[in-house]
């Protein structure tokens, strides 16, 4: 799945973490092009990480999760904005 691969690469680049894909929600292209992916970081199975991914633009839009994970983002790397 392309979304899973892009999300995995995003987490390795920005968070230096191994993301384990669990499930997703897809509203439908007639509404928008966002896929809502969920999983966890290896070793933290009980703490869900959510990633909003625009499959048309092939970009991660937003990442949510526990504070320790969000705070671990590499500040030297700037995420591109759409």
C-alpha positions in Angstrom: 0.0 0.0 0.0 1.5 3.3 -1.1 0.1 5.2 1.8 1.7 2.9 4.3 5.1 3.2 2.6 4.9 7.0 2.5 3.8 7.2 6.1 6.6 4.8 7.2 9.2 7.0 5.3 7.8 10.1 6.9 8.1 8.7 10.4 11.6 7.5 9.8 12.7 10.9 8.5 10.9 13.3 10.9 10.6 11.1 14.1 13.3 8.4 13.7 10.7 5.8 14.6 9.5 2.5 13.3 5.7 2.9 12.6 3.6 -0.2 12.6 0.5 0.2 10.4 -2.7 -1.0 12.0 -5.8 0.3 10.0 -7.2 3.2 8.0 -10.4 5.2 7.2 -11.1 6.5 3.7 -14.0 8.8 3.3 -14.1 8.8 -0.4 -12.6 10.9 -3.2 -16.0 12.7 -3.7 -15.4 14.3 -0.3 -11.6 14.8 -0.3 -8.4 12.9 -1.0 -7.4 12.2 2.6 -6.7 8.8 4.1 -6.7 8.5 7.9 -4.1 6.0 8.9 -3.5 4.6 12.3 -0.8 2.5 13.9 1.8 2.6 16.7 5.5 2.9 17.2 7.3 -0.3 17.7 7.6 -1.0 21.4 4.6 1.3 22.2 1.7 -0.8 21.0 -0.8 0.7 23.4 -0.3 4.3 22.1 -2.0 5.1 18.8 -0.3 7.3 16.2 -2.7 8.9 13.6 -1.5 10.2 10.3 -3.6 12.2 7.8 -2.3 11.5 4.3 -3.3 13.1 1.0 -3.0 10.3 -1.5 -3.3 12.7 -4.5 -0.5 14.9 -3.4 1.4 12.0 -1.8 2.0 14.1 1.4 1.5 13.7 5.1 -0.8 16.4 6.2 -0.9 16.0 10.0 0.4 13.6 12.7 -1.1 13.1 16.1 -0.1 10.9 19.0 1.2 10.9 22.5 3.2 14.0 23.6 6.5 12.1 23.8 6.2 11.1 20.2 5.2 14.5 18.8 8.0 16.2 20.9 10.5 13.8 19.4 10.1 15.3 15.9 13.4 16.3 14.3 13.3 20.2 14.5 16.1 20.5 11.9 13.9 19.0 9.2 11.0 21.2 8.0 7.9 19.5 6.6 6.7 20.7 3.3 3.4 22.4 3.3 0.8 22.0 0.5 
